[in-house]
Amino acid sequence: MKLALVTDAWQPQVNGVVTTLVELVRELEARDHCVEVIHPGLFKTRPCPGYAGIDLAVRPARQLRARLEACQPDAIHIATEGPLGWAARRYCLQQDLQFTTAFHTRFPEILNAALKIPLAWGYALFRHFHRPSAGVMVPTEGVLHMLQRRGFRTLRSWTHGVDTRLFAFQAQPRLYPPLGTLPRPISLFVGRVSYEKNIEAFLKLDLPGTKLVCGVGPLKAALKARFPQVRWMGLLPREELARVYAAADVFVFPSRSETFGLVMLEAMASGTPVAAYPVDGPLEVLSPPPGSAAGGVMRDDLGSAVALALAVPRHEARQRALAFSWASAAQLFESFLVVARPCDEVCPADGGGSAAARKAVTPLS
């Protein structure tokens, strides 16, 4: 199968969406599929306003069209709702092509927090974007039900995975030499220092030991000035980040608007238990089947969740992470794809509508 994957989120950006897509492509290629990634690095770009570190393609329609026509893919997946996503959507509709999409990020909440744009407006725009999709891939059941209530259709539940070799299990927190000897317990946050992460809820907690933050984002400078006692580590290569996960005693996930939260799996794979609110994302990651390990603790009181998570055995955190594999995630993704150019039905003589209007969704598998 030849797949065109259109995404506004790709390397060198560092975030959960990029990690998800990079791992997905690697797994699909291991399954002998050919994946053509159409990303901002192939176009003229400019920085995303108010979101340093993310570059967006500028007027990509013509060049994107040429790439898709040269590729002639069997399937088209539009991963994001940015300039490339909108250009690919427009092209597919003009050419009467079927495609799938994904809902990775709650951008309406980000727009509301950053620009005070009403949530209803943001979701109306995103509902319009995804309406012609043959399948909208959503990472948790909670987000799926939320989108259903907001009028989204053709939703598909698609979980993610974790690289359990890179994020190797450590039975005890390891020393991370670049930090020297820090007072324990070490409470860690990894992610973009941005509006949707609710990181201030973590920074305000009165916790013993040391707080570490790995990541950059539009709020970093202001928060670093307000919380100088926190160790701010910036961006780290993933191999180095794995060492930091393994050095922590607890991973704190303060977001209330995450669609999944891949960093929780990375921490647990290393053996570091998670403390989080009982919201979408953590509910998916930290709610195991009966009799299985949870890998962390969810509470409405985040400080209480941290205290309880410190008592979770590290092998239980690892056990929970092992339930999420990229092989299974890629297989599920593949099952949701549809043929871009299915055979049109013959139009009836009574003028019952165009073939395109009555075309059945054609799955690849």
BAVO-699200 format. One line per field, with one value per atom (N, C-alpha, C): residue number from 1; x, y, z; atom name; residue in one letter. Coordinates in steps of 0.2 Angstrom, whole numbers. Atoms other than C-alpha are relative to their C-alpha. Last residue first. Layout:
num = NUM ...
px = X ...
py = Y ...
pz = Z ...
atomo = CA ...
residuo = A ...
This chain:
num = 365 365 365 364 364 364 363 363 363 362 362 362 361 361 361 360 360 360 359 359 359 358 358 358 357 357 357 356 356 356 355 355 355 354 354 354 353 353 353 352 352 352 351 351 351 350 350 350 349 349 349 348 348 348 347 347 347 346 346 346 345 345 345 344 344 344 343 343 343 342 342 342 341 341 341 340 340 340 339 339 339 338 338 338 337 337 337 336 336 336 335 335 335 334 334 334 333 333 333 332 332 332 331 331 331 330 330 330 329 329 329 328 328 328 327 327 327 326 326 326 325 325 325 324 324 324 323 323 323 322 322 322 321 321 321 320 320 320 319 319 319 318 318 318 317 317 317 316 316 316 315 315 315 314 314 314 313 313 313 312 312 312 311 311 311 310 310 310 309 309 309 308 308 308 307 307 307 306 306 306 305 305 305 304 304 304 303 303 303 302 302 302 301 301 301 300 300 300 299 299 299 298 298 298 297 297 297 296 296 296 295 295 295 294 294 294 293 293 293 292 292 292 291 291 291 290 290 290 289 289 289 288 288 288 287 287 287 286 286 286 285 285 285 284 284 284 283 283 283 282 282 282 281 281 281 280 280 280 279 279 279 278 278 278 277 277 277 276 276 276 275 275 275 274 274 274 273 273 273 272 272 272 271 271 271 270 270 270 269 269 269 268 268 268 267 267 267 266 266 266 265 265 265 264 264 264 263 263 263 262 262 262 261 261 261 260 260 260 259 259 259 258 258 258 257 257 257 256 256 256 255 255 255 254 254 254 253 253 253 252 252 252 251 251 251 250 250 250 249 249 249 248 248 248 247 247 247 246 246 246 245 245 245 244 244 244 243 243 243 242 242 242 241 241 241 240 240 240 239 239 239 238 238 238 237 237 237 236 236 236 235 235 235 234 234 234 233 233 233 232 232 232 231 231 231 230 230 230 229 229 229 228 228 228 227 227 227 226 226 226 225 225 225 224 224 224 223 223 223 222 222 222 221 221 221 220 220 220 219 219 219 218 218 218 217 217 217 216 216 216 215 215 215 214 214 214 213 213 213 212 212 212 211 211 211 210 210 210 209 209 209 208 208 208 207 207 207 206 206 206 205 205 205 204 204 204 203 203 203 202 202 202 201 201 201 200 200 200 199 199 199 198 198 198 197 197 197 196 196 196 195 195 195 194 194 194 193 193 193 192 192 192 191 191 191 190 190 190 189 189 189 188 188 188 187 187 187 186 186 186 185 185 185 184 184 184 183 183 183 182 182 182 181 181 181 180 180 180 179 179 179 178 178 178 177 177 177 176 176 176 175 175 175 174 174 174 173 173 173 172 172 172 171 171 171 170 170 170 169 169 169 168 168 168 167 167 167 166 166 166 165 165 165 164 164 164 163 163 163 162 162 162 161 161 161 160 160 160 159 159 159 158 158 158 157 157 157 156 156 156 155 155 155 154 154 154 153 153 153 152 152 152 151 151 151 150 150 150 149 149 149 148 148 148 147 147 147 146 146 146 145 145 145 144 144 144 143 143 143 142 142 142 141 141 141 140 140 140 139 139 139 138 138 138 137 137 137 136 136 136 135 135 135 134 134 134 133 133 133 132 132 132 131 131 131 130 130 130 129 129 129 128 128 128 127 127 127 126 126 126 125 125 125 124 124 124 123 123 123 122 122 122 121 121 121 120 120 120 119 119 119 118 118 118 117 117 117 116 116 116 115 115 115 114 114 114 113 113 113 112 112 112 111 111 111 110 110 110 109 109 109 108 108 108 107 107 107 106 106 106 105 105 105 104 104 104 103 103 103 102 102 102 101 101 101 100 100 100 99 99 99 98 98 98 97 97 97 96 96 96 95 95 95 94 94 94 93 93 93 92 92 92 91 91 91 90 90 90 89 89 89 88 88 88 87 87 87 86 86 86 85 85 85 84 84 84 83 83 83 82 82 82 81 81 81 80 80 80 79 79 79 78 78 78 77 77 77 76 76 76 75 75 75 74 74 74 73 73 73 72 72 72 71 71 71 70 70 70 69 69 69 68 68 68 67 67 67 66 66 66 65 65 65 64 64 64 63 63 63 62 62 62 61 61 61 60 60 60 59 59 59 58 58 58 57 57 57 56 56 56 55 55 55 54 54 54 53 53 53 52 52 52 51 51 51 50 50 50 49 49 49 48 48 48 47 47 47 46 46 46 45 45 45 44 44 44 43 43 43 42 42 42 41 41 41 40 40 40 39 39 39 38 38 38 37 37 37 36 36 36 35 35 35 34 34 34 33 33 33 32 32 32 31 31 31 30 30 30 29 29 29 28 28 28 27 27 27 26 26 26 25 25 25 24 24 24 23 23 23 22 22 22 21 21 21 20 20 20 19 19 19 18 18 18 17 17 17 16 16 16 15 15 15 14 14 14 13 13 13 12 12 12 11 11 11 10 10 10 9 9 9 8 8 8 7 7 7 6 6 6 5 5 5 4 4 4 3 3 3 2 2 2 1 1 1
px = -1 -44 -7 -6 -42 0 -5 -60 6 -4 -71 6 -6 -84 3 -1 -99 7 -6 -101 0 2 -118 5 4 -113 -3 -4 -99 -4 -4 -110 4 -6 -121 3 -6 -139 6 0 -155 6 -3 -157 1 5 -170 3 3 -158 -4 7 -148 -3 5 -129 -7 3 -117 -6 6 -107 -3 6 -90 -6 4 -75 -7 5 -65 -3 4 -51 -4 1 -43 -5 -3 -46 -1 5 -50 4 -1 -39 -5 5 -47 1 7 -39 -5 1 -22 -7 0 -23 -2 7 -28 -1 5 -13 -7 -1 -2 -5 2 -8 0 8 -6 -3 2 13 -8 1 15 -2 -6 12 -2 1 1 6 7 -2 -1 -1 17 -7 -2 14 1 6 3 3 5 17 -6 -3 30 -5 0 20 2 7 17 -1 1 36 -8 -3 39 -2 -6 28 2 1 15 7 0 19 -1 -7 25 0 -4 8 7 2 -1 4 -2 8 -1 -8 7 2 -2 -12 7 2 -15 2 -5 -6 -1 -6 -17 6 -5 -33 7 2 -46 5 4 -37 -2 4 -29 -4 6 -15 -3 0 -2 -6 -6 3 0 2 -14 6 -3 -9 -2 -7 -21 2 -5 -35 7 0 -49 5 5 -44 0 -1 -33 -6 6 -38 1 -1 -22 -6 -7 -19 0 -2 -37 6 5 -43 1 -2 -26 -5 -8 -30 2 -2 -48 8 3 -49 2 4 -46 -4 7 -32 -4 4 -15 -7 5 0 -4 3 10 -5 7 22 -2 2 40 -7 1 45 -2 -6 53 0 -4 38 7 1 28 4 -3 37 -2 -7 35 3 -3 17 7 2 13 2 -5 22 -1 -5 10 5 -5 -4 5 -3 -20 5 3 -32 2 -4 -26 -4 3 -38 4 7 -36 -3 5 -17 -7 6 -8 -5 3 3 -6 6 15 -3 1 28 -7 7 35 -1 4 51 -7 6 61 -3 -2 78 -5 -2 71 3 6 61 3 4 77 -6 -4 87 -3 2 73 4 6 75 -2 -2 93 -6 -4 88 2 4 74 4 1 85 -3 -6 82 -1 1 72 6 1 72 -1 -5 79 -1 3 70 5 -6 74 -3 1 60 6 -2 65 0 -7 64 3 -2 45 7 5 38 2 -1 53 -4 -7 52 2 1 33 7 4 35 0 -4 49 -4 -6 41 3 0 24 6 1 26 -1 6 34 -1 0 49 -7 4 51 0 -4 58 -5 4 52 4 -3 59 -5 4 52 5 -2 63 -5 -5 60 1 -7 44 5 -3 29 7 -5 19 2 0 10 5 3 10 0 -5 21 -2 -6 10 5 3 -6 5 0 4 -3 -6 7 1 2 -11 6 -3 -5 -1 5 -17 3 7 -9 -3 5 9 -6 2 25 -5 0 26 -2 5 29 1 -3 38 -6 5 34 4 -2 44 -6 6 43 1 -1 60 -7 2 57 1 5 71 -6 5 83 -6 5 95 -4 4 112 -5 -3 120 -5 4 108 4 0 120 -4 -6 123 0 -1 105 6 -3 105 1 -7 93 2 -2 76 7 0 74 2 3 68 0 -4 72 -3 2 63 6 -2 69 -2 2 61 0 -3 70 -1 -7 65 4 -2 47 8 -6 44 3 -6 26 6 -5 9 6 -6 -7 5 -5 -25 7 -7 -37 5 -4 -56 7 -3 -64 4 -5 -77 3 -5 -87 6 2 -97 6 -5 -94 -3 3 -110 5 0 -103 -1 4 -109 0 7 -100 -5 1 -84 -7 1 -86 -1 7 -89 -1 4 -73 -8 0 -63 -5 3 -68 0 7 -65 -3 3 -47 -8 -5 -35 -4 0 -48 4 -4 -46 1 -4 -59 3 -1 -65 4 3 -72 1 -5 -68 -4 0 -81 5 6 -86 1 1 -69 -6 -6 -65 -1 0 -83 6 5 -83 0 -3 -66 -5 -5 -74 3 4 -89 5 3 -78 -4 -6 -68 -3 -2 -84 6 5 -92 2 -1 -76 -5 5 -77 1 5 -61 -5 7 -53 -5 3 -36 -7 -5 -24 -3 -4 -36 5 4 -50 5 2 -38 -4 -6 -30 -2 -2 -47 6 5 -52 1 -1 -36 -5 6 -40 2 -1 -26 -6 -5 -25 0 1 -41 5 -1 -37 -1 -3 -42 1 1 -46 3 -6 -48 -2 1 -59 6 -4 -55 -3 5 -68 4 -1 -54 -4 0 -60 0 6 -64 -1 4 -47 -7 -2 -39 -4 3 -49 2 7 -44 -4 1 -26 -7 -1 -26 -1 6 -35 2 6 -22 -6 -1 -7 -6 0 -13 1 -3 -17 0 4 -30 3 1 -19 -4 -1 -17 -1 -1 -24 0 2 -23 2 -2 -24 -2 4 -24 3 6 -19 -4 0 -7 -6 6 -4 -1 0 13 -5 -6 15 0 1 -3 6 5 -1 -1 -2 15 -5 -5 9 2 4 -7 5 3 4 -4 -5 14 -2 -3 -1 5 5 -10 3 -3 5 -5 4 0 3 3 13 -3 -1 17 -4 6 17 2 0 32 -5 5 30 0 -2 44 -4 -7 36 2 -1 17 7 1 10 2 0 9 -2 6 15 -1 1 32 -8 -1 33 -2 4 35 1 -2 40 -4 3 37 3 0 44 -2 -6 48 1 -2 30 7 0 25 3 0 20 -1 2 25 0 -3 25 -3 3 23 3 -3 26 -3 3 20 4 0 30 -4 6 24 0 -2 41 -5 -6 36 2 3 20 5 3 29 -3 -5 41 -3 -3 27 5 5 17 3 1 32 -4 -6 35 0 -1 17 6 5 15 1 -2 31 -4 -5 25 3 2 9 5 3 16 -2 6 28 -3 -1 45 -7 4 45 0 -3 60 -4 -6 51 3 -5 33 7 -4 16 5 -3 7 5 0 3 4 0 -2 0 1 2 1 -2 1 -3 4 0 3 -4 6 -5 4 0 4
py = 7 -20 -3 4 -5 -7 1 2 -4 6 9 -2 0 22 -7 3 21 0 5 34 -3 6 42 -6 -1 60 -7 -2 55 1 6 45 2 2 61 -7 -3 61 -2 1 51 3 -6 57 0 -5 45 6 -4 36 5 3 29 5 -5 35 -3 -3 20 4 4 18 3 -3 25 -4 0 14 3 6 18 1 0 31 -6 -7 35 1 -1 18 7 1 19 1 -4 18 -2 -6 12 4 2 -5 5 3 2 -2 -6 13 -3 -3 -3 6 4 -12 3 -1 3 -5 -7 4 1 1 -15 7 5 -14 0 -3 2 -4 2 -7 4 -5 -1 -2 1 -15 4 5 -14 -2 -3 3 -6 -4 -5 2 5 -18 4 3 -4 -5 -6 6 -3 0 -11 6 5 -14 0 -2 3 -5 4 -1 1 5 13 -4 7 21 -5 1 38 -7 3 38 -2 7 40 -3 4 56 -7 1 63 -4 5 59 -1 6 69 -6 1 84 -7 3 82 -1 -3 83 -2 -7 78 4 -3 61 7 -6 49 2 -2 37 6 -6 27 2 -4 12 7 -6 4 4 -6 -14 6 -3 -27 6 5 -37 2 2 -28 -5 6 -21 -2 6 -5 -5 4 13 -7 3 23 -4 3 26 -3 5 29 -4 5 39 -6 4 48 -6 1 54 -4 4 60 0 -3 66 -4 5 59 3 -1 71 -6 -4 64 1 -3 56 5 -7 44 2 -1 30 7 -5 29 1 2 12 6 0 17 -2 5 11 0 7 21 -5 1 37 -6 0 34 0 7 29 0 4 46 -8 0 55 -4 5 49 0 -1 60 -6 7 55 1 5 69 -7 4 81 -5 0 94 -4 2 93 -1 -2 93 -3 -5 91 2 -2 75 5 -4 73 2 -5 59 3 0 51 5 4 46 -1 -3 52 -5 -3 46 3 5 34 3 4 48 -5 -4 58 -3 0 44 4 7 42 -1 -1 61 -7 -4 59 0 4 46 3 5 57 -5 6 72 -6 5 85 -5 6 101 -4 -1 113 -6 3 108 1 0 119 -2 1 114 0 6 122 0 6 134 -6 1 149 -6 6 147 -1 1 164 -5 -5 168 0 1 151 6 4 153 -1 -3 169 -5 -6 162 3 2 145 6 -2 151 -1 -7 150 3 -2 133 8 -7 123 2 -3 106 7 1 96 2 -1 102 -1 -1 95 1 1 97 2 -5 93 -1 2 85 6 1 88 -2 7 95 -1 0 111 -8 5 111 1 -3 127 -5 -5 121 2 4 106 5 4 117 -5 -4 129 -4 2 115 4 -2 117 -2 5 108 1 6 117 -5 -1 134 -6 -4 129 0 -5 123 5 -7 109 4 -2 92 7 -1 83 2 -2 85 0 -1 76 2 0 75 3 -4 70 -1 3 63 5 4 67 0 2 81 -4 -4 82 -3 3 75 4 1 80 -3 -4 86 -1 -7 81 4 -4 64 8 -3 57 5 -7 45 2 -1 31 7 -6 28 0 -5 9 7 2 -5 5 0 3 -1 1 -2 1 7 4 0 -2 19 -7 -6 16 2 1 -2 6 3 0 -2 4 12 -2 -3 17 -4 4 15 3 -1 24 -5 -1 21 0 2 23 2 0 24 -3 7 28 1 0 43 -7 5 43 0 7 58 -4 3 74 -7 0 83 -3 -7 90 -1 -5 75 7 2 63 5 -2 73 -2 -7 71 3 -1 52 8 3 50 2 -6 61 -2 -6 49 5 1 33 7 3 39 -1 4 42 -3 -4 48 -5 4 43 4 -5 52 -4 3 40 5 7 43 -3 5 62 -7 4 74 -6 3 81 -4 7 83 -3 3 101 -7 -1 107 -4 4 99 0 6 108 -6 0 125 -7 0 121 0 7 115 0 4 132 -7 -2 142 -4 1 133 1 7 134 -2 5 153 -7 1 162 -6 -1 169 -2 -5 170 2 -5 159 6 -2 149 6 -3 148 3 -7 145 3 -5 131 7 -2 123 5 -5 124 2 -7 116 5 -5 100 7 -6 90 4 1 73 5 -5 72 -1 1 62 6 -6 62 -3 0 49 6 0 51 -1 2 48 1 5 57 -1 5 67 -6 6 77 -6 -2 94 -6 -1 86 2 6 78 1 3 95 -7 -3 104 -3 1 92 3 7 92 -1 1 111 -7 -3 111 0 4 99 3 6 108 -5 -2 124 -6 -6 116 2 -4 103 7 -7 89 5 1 70 6 -7 70 0 -2 52 7 -7 48 1 -3 30 7 4 21 3 4 36 -5 5 43 -5 6 51 -5 4 63 -7 3 69 -4 5 71 -3 5 81 -6 3 92 -6 3 96 -4 6 100 -4 5 112 -7 2 121 -5 4 121 -2 6 126 -3 1 144 -6 -6 146 -1 -1 130 6 2 132 1 -4 132 -3 3 127 4 7 131 -4 1 146 -7 7 146 -2 1 164 -7 -5 165 -2 0 149 6 2 153 1 -5 154 -2 0 141 7 -7 139 0 -6 120 7 0 103 7 -1 106 -1 -7 108 1 -4 90 7 -7 78 5 -5 61 7 -7 48 5 -6 31 6 -6 15 6 -5 -1 6 0 -16 5 5 -19 0 7 -11 -5 2 4 -7 1 5 -2 6 4 -2 5 18 -7 1 28 -5 3 26 -2 7 30 -4 3 46 -7 1 50 -3 5 47 -1 6 57 -6 2 71 -6 1 72 -2 6 71 -2 0 86 -7 5 91 0 -2 100 -6 1 95 3 -2 85 6 5 84 3 2 92 -5 -6 100 0 -2 83 7 -8 75 2 -3 56 7 -7 49 2 -5 30 7 -7 18 5 -6 0 6
pz = -2 22 2 3 12 2 -5 17 -4 2 3 5 -2 9 -1 -6 -2 2 0 -15 7 -2 -16 1 -6 -17 3 -5 -29 7 -3 -40 6 3 -42 3 -3 -36 -4 -7 -40 4 -3 -57 7 -3 -62 3 5 -74 3 3 -60 -5 -2 -58 -3 6 -59 2 2 -43 -6 -1 -43 -2 7 -42 2 1 -26 -7 6 -28 -1 2 -11 -6 7 -4 -2 5 15 -7 7 30 -5 0 47 -7 1 47 -2 7 44 -1 5 60 -7 -1 70 -5 3 63 0 7 67 -3 2 85 -8 -1 88 -3 5 82 0 7 91 -5 4 108 -7 6 123 -5 3 136 -6 5 140 -3 7 148 -5 3 162 -7 3 166 -3 7 167 -2 5 180 -7 2 190 -5 5 190 -2 6 198 -5 2 213 -7 6 216 -1 -3 233 -5 -3 225 3 5 216 2 1 232 -5 -6 236 0 0 218 6 5 218 0 -3 234 -5 -6 227 3 3 211 5 -3 221 -2 2 208 4 -5 209 -2 2 197 6 -4 202 -2 -3 193 4 2 184 2 3 184 -2 -3 186 -3 3 180 4 -2 190 -3 -7 181 2 -1 165 7 3 166 1 -2 169 -3 -7 169 2 -1 150 7 5 145 2 -1 161 -5 -6 160 1 1 142 6 6 146 -1 6 164 -6 3 182 -6 -1 186 -4 4 186 2 -4 195 -5 3 185 5 -1 191 -2 -4 184 0 -7 179 4 -3 162 8 3 153 3 -3 165 -3 -7 160 3 -1 142 7 1 144 0 -6 153 -2 -4 139 7 2 126 6 -5 134 0 -2 125 6 3 120 2 5 133 -3 6 141 -6 0 159 -7 5 159 2 -3 176 -5 6 172 2 -1 186 -7 5 184 1 2 200 -6 -5 207 -2 -4 192 5 -6 186 5 -4 173 7 -2 165 6 -5 165 2 -6 156 6 -3 143 7 -4 140 3 -6 135 5 -4 122 7 -3 116 4 5 114 3 0 127 -6 5 126 1 7 141 -4 4 158 -8 7 170 -5 5 188 -7 5 198 -4 -3 212 -4 1 200 4 -3 199 0 -6 194 4 -4 182 6 -3 175 4 -6 173 3 -5 162 6 -3 151 6 -4 149 3 -7 144 4 -1 125 7 2 125 1 1 130 -3 5 138 -1 7 152 -5 6 169 -6 7 185 -5 6 203 -6 5 218 -6 5 235 -5 -2 245 -6 0 236 3 -5 239 1 -5 222 5 -6 213 5 -3 199 6 -2 195 4 -5 193 4 -7 184 5 -3 170 7 -7 164 5 -4 148 7 0 136 6 -3 138 2 4 134 4 -6 142 -3 2 129 6 5 138 -2 7 151 -4 5 170 -7 7 183 -4 4 202 -6 6 210 -3 7 228 -6 2 233 4 -5 235 -3 -2 220 6 -5 218 2 -7 202 4 -5 188 6 2 173 6 -1 182 -2 7 181 1 -1 196 -7 1 193 1 4 200 0 -4 205 -4 -6 195 6 -5 179 7 -7 164 4 -3 147 7 -7 138 4 -1 121 8 0 121 2 -6 127 0 1 113 6 -3 117 -2 -3 109 3 2 103 4 -6 104 -3 2 89 5 -6 92 -2 0 75 6 -5 73 1 3 57 5 2 65 -3 4 75 -2 7 82 -5 4 98 -7 -3 109 -4 2 97 3 7 100 -3 0 118 -7 -2 116 0 5 105 3 5 118 -6 -3 132 -5 0 121 3 -6 118 -1 -4 103 7 -6 90 5 -5 72 6 -4 61 6 -7 47 4 0 29 7 -1 32 0 6 24 1 2 41 -6 0 48 -3 3 44 -1 7 47 -3 2 65 -8 1 67 -2 6 63 -1 6 74 -6 2 88 -6 2 88 -2 6 88 -3 5 102 -7 2 112 -5 -4 112 -3 5 106 3 -2 121 -5 4 112 2 2 122 -3 -5 133 -2 -5 120 6 2 106 5 0 116 -2 -7 121 0 -2 102 8 2 98 2 -1 107 -1 -5 99 1 -5 90 6 -5 80 6 -7 65 4 -4 47 7 -7 33 4 -5 15 7 -7 0 4 -4 -16 7 -2 -27 3 4 -35 2 7 -28 -5 2 -11 -8 0 -10 -2 6 -15 0 6 -2 -6 0 12 -6 2 7 0 7 8 -3 3 25 -8 -1 32 -4 4 25 0 7 33 -5 1 50 -8 2 55 -2 -4 57 -4 -7 52 4 -2 35 7 -7 29 1 -2 10 7 -5 3 2 0 -13 6 -6 -16 -1 1 -33 5 -5 -27 -2 2 -42 4 7 -40 -2 -1 -21 -7 -4 -23 0 5 -37 4 5 -26 -5 -3 -11 -5 0 -22 3 6 -27 0 4 -10 -7 2 1 -5 7 4 -3 3 18 -7 7 28 -2 4 47 -8 6 59 -5 5 77 -6 1 89 -5 2 96 -1 -1 97 -2 -7 99 2 -5 80 7 -2 71 5 -7 64 1 -5 45 7 -6 31 4 -3 13 6 2 10 3 7 11 -3 2 30 -8 1 33 -3 -6 30 -1 2 17 6 -5 22 -3 3 8 5 -3 17 -3 2 7 3 3 17 -2 7 20 -4 3 38 -8 -2 44 -2 5 34 2 7 44 -5 -1 61 -7 0 56 0 7 50 0 5 66 -7 -2 77 -5 1 68 1 8 68 -2 2 87 -7 -2 91 -2 4 81 1 7 89 -5 0 106 -7 -4 104 -1 -5 97 4 -6 81 5 -6 70 6 -3 65 -4 2 60 3 -6 64 -2 -1 49 6 -7 43 0 0 27 7 -7 26 0 0 8 7 -4 9 0 0 -4 4 0 0 0
atomo = N CA C N CA C N CA C N CA C N CA C N CA C N CA C N CA C N CA C N CA C N CA C N CA C N CA C N CA C N CA C N CA C N CA C N CA C N CA C N CA C N CA C N CA C N CA C N CA C N CA C N CA C N CA C N CA C N CA C N CA C N CA C N CA C N CA C N CA C N CA C N CA C N CA C N CA C N CA C N CA C N CA C N CA C N CA C N CA C N CA C N CA C N CA C N CA C N CA C N CA C N CA C N CA C N CA C N CA C N CA C N CA C N CA C N CA C N CA C N CA C N CA C N CA C N CA C N CA C N CA C N CA C N CA C N CA C N CA C N CA C N CA C N CA C N CA C N CA C N CA C N CA C N CA C N CA C N CA C N CA C N CA C N CA C N CA C N CA C N CA C N CA C N CA C N CA C N CA C N CA C N CA C N CA C N CA C N CA C N CA C N CA C N CA C N CA C N CA C N CA C N CA C N CA C N CA C N CA C N CA C N CA C N CA C N CA C N CA C N CA C N CA C N CA C N CA C N CA C N CA C N CA C N CA C N CA C N CA C N CA C N CA C N CA C N CA C N CA C N CA C N CA C N CA C N CA C N CA C N CA C N CA C N CA C N CA C N CA C N CA C N CA C N CA C N CA C N CA C N CA C N CA C N CA C N CA C N CA C N CA C N CA C N CA C N CA C N CA C N CA C N CA C N CA C N CA C N CA C N CA C N CA C N CA C N CA C N CA C N CA C N CA C N CA C N CA C N CA C N CA C N CA C N CA C N CA C N CA C N CA C N CA C N CA C N CA C N CA C N CA C N CA C N CA C N CA C N CA C N CA C N CA C N CA C N CA C N CA C N CA C N CA C N CA C N CA C N CA C N CA C N CA C N CA C N CA C N CA C N CA C N CA C N CA C N CA C N CA C N CA C N CA C N CA C N CA C N CA C N CA C N CA C N CA C N CA C N CA C N CA C N CA C N CA C N CA C N CA C N CA C N CA C N CA C N CA C N CA C N CA C N CA C N CA C N CA C N CA C N CA C N CA C N CA C N CA C N CA C N CA C N CA C N CA C N CA C N CA C N CA C N CA C N CA C N CA C N CA C N CA C N CA C N CA C N CA C N CA C N CA C N CA C N CA C N CA C N CA C N CA C N CA C N CA C N CA C N CA C N CA C N CA C N CA C N CA C N CA C N CA C N CA C N CA C N CA C N CA C N CA C N CA C N CA C N CA C N CA C N CA C N CA C N CA C N CA C N CA C N CA C N CA C N CA C N CA C N CA C N CA C N CA C N CA C N CA C N CA C N CA C N CA C N CA C N CA C N CA C N CA C N CA C N CA C N CA C N CA C N CA C N CA C N CA C N CA C N CA C N CA C N CA C N CA C N CA C N CA C N CA C N CA C N CA C N CA C N CA C N CA C N CA C N CA C N CA C N CA C N CA C N CA C N CA C N CA C N CA C N CA C N CA C N CA C N CA C N CA C N CA C N CA C N CA C N CA C N CA C N CA C N CA C N CA C N CA C N CA C N CA C N CA C N CA C N CA C N CA C N CA C N CA C N CA C N CA C N CA C N CA C N CA C N CA C N CA C N CA C N CA C N CA C N CA C N CA C N CA C N CA C N CA C N CA C N CA C N CA C N CA C N CA C N CA C N CA C N CA C N CA C
residuo = S S S L L L P P P T T T V V V A A A K K K R R R A A A A A A A A A S S S G G G G G G G G G D D D A A A P P P C C C V V V E E E D D D C C C P P P R R R A A A V V V V V V L L L F F F S S S E E E F F F L L L Q Q Q A A A A A A S S S A A A W W W S S S F F F A A A L L L A A A R R R Q Q Q R R R A A A E E E H H H R R R P P P V V V A A A L L L A A A L L L A A A V V V A A A S S S G G G L L L D D D D D D R R R M M M V V V G G G G G G A A A A A A S S S G G G P P P P P P P P P S S S L L L V V V E E E L L L P P P G G G D D D V V V P P P Y Y Y A A A A A A V V V P P P T T T G G G S S S A A A M M M A A A E E E L L L M M M V V V L L L G G G F F F T T T E E E S S S R R R S S S P P P F F F V V V F F F V V V D D D A A A A A A A A A Y Y Y V V V R R R A A A L L L E E E E E E R R R P P P L L L L L L G G G M M M W W W R R R V V V Q Q Q P P P F F F R R R A A A K K K L L L A A A A A A K K K L L L P P P G G G V V V G G G C C C V V V L L L K K K T T T G G G P P P L L L D D D L L L K K K L L L F F F A A A E E E I I I N N N K K K E E E Y Y Y S S S V V V R R R G G G V V V F F F L L L S S S I I I P P P R R R P P P L L L T T T G G G L L L P P P P P P Y Y Y L L L R R R P P P Q Q Q A A A Q Q Q F F F A A A F F F L L L R R R T T T D D D V V V G G G H H H T T T W W W S S S R R R L L L T T T R R R F F F G G G R R R R R R Q Q Q L L L M M M H H H L L L V V V G G G E E E T T T P P P V V V M M M V V V G G G A A A S S S P P P R R R H H H F F F H H H R R R F F F L L L A A A Y Y Y G G G W W W A A A L L L P P P I I I K K K L L L A A A A A A N N N L L L I I I E E E P P P F F F R R R T T T H H H F F F A A A T T T T T T F F F Q Q Q L L L D D D Q Q Q Q Q Q L L L C C C Y Y Y R R R R R R A A A A A A W W W G G G L L L P P P G G G E E E T T T A A A I I I H H H I I I A A A D D D P P P Q Q Q C C C A A A E E E L L L R R R A A A R R R L L L Q Q Q R R R A A A P P P R R R V V V A A A L L L D D D I I I G G G A A A Y Y Y G G G P P P C C C P P P R R R T T T K K K F F F L L L G G G P P P H H H I I I V V V E E E V V V C C C H H H D D D R R R A A A E E E L L L E E E R R R V V V L L L E E E V V V L L L T T T T T T V V V V V V G G G N N N V V V Q Q Q P P P Q Q Q W W W A A A D D D T T T V V V L L L A A A L L L K K K M M M
